[in-house]
Amino acid sequence: MRLSLVIPYYRNPTMLQRQFLLWRDEWSAHLKEQIEIIIVDDGSPAETAEDVLRNLSGLPLSLYRVTEDRPWHQHGARNLGAHVATGEWLLMTDMDHIVPGSTLAEILRLLPELSDRTVLTFGRVDAPRRLIWFADEWTSFERTRREDGSLKPHVNSFAISKKNYWRIGGYDEDLCGIYGTDGHFRKRLFGPGSVERHLSHAPLIRVDRDVINDASTRNVERKTPGRTKIKQRIVLEKLIAKRAITTLNFPWEKVL
């Protein structure tokens, strides 16, 4: 397997169903042969990924589950996906980001020429606010922009070799429980020796909650009070104590 698509899940039943139907009905047979799909349910107490997938058929995928509901545990979910992946390369994104078949085809085309230190990043467009649309219609979609009008890629979507992911240590799970700590991983992701290759012509499609109401994580408090100082304290304490990055420090199981 050349490429493993890793997506965490937390109470996104409608969005997961939309993703599944895209993978099953819009991907070519070649893409299905080349790409391993890994869903990691990050401890959903209700509306589990298994509840959704047991009613769907026609596409093989793997489902893993974190067996405790820990707040803001996406770092752990991503580490688990990287741990179980069989692909040489990992494509990591969030449940509210759809990967068009054309983007996947471009990634697969490029992989043979990439060093294992290369990190692929992507452009981003917004899903239209209508009921029916197809992923490879993305050329007609609006680019995702910041309030000042500049383009806004998704900072936490990337393709990386599995070897490189673990070379830099994966996500540090000591920072779980605090929203907005992805930057600490990105500092290592784009550290010395890494080569970023941005594919503005091969975007992801961001699905807003106005389009699918459970597209992104819901019912979780996002803005941890004082989170900046908490992050700084944890990072400083680890630096002083020379503590290693913590990974896979949670119970999990294979479901499908």
Buried (B, 14 or more C-beta within 10 A) or exposed (E): EBBBBBBBBBBBBEBBBBBBEBBBEBBEEEBBEBBBBBBBBBBBEEBBBBEBBEEBEEBEBBBBBBEEBBEBBBBBBBBBBBBBBEBBBBBBBBBBBBBBBBBBBBBBEBBEEBEEBBBBBBBBBBBBEEEEBEBBEBEEBEBBEEEEEEEBBBEBBBBBBBEBBBBBBBBBBBBBBBBBBBEBBEEBBBEEEBEEEEBEEBBBBBBBEEBBEBBBBEEEEEEBEEBEEBBEEBBEEBEEEEEEBBBEEBEBEEBE
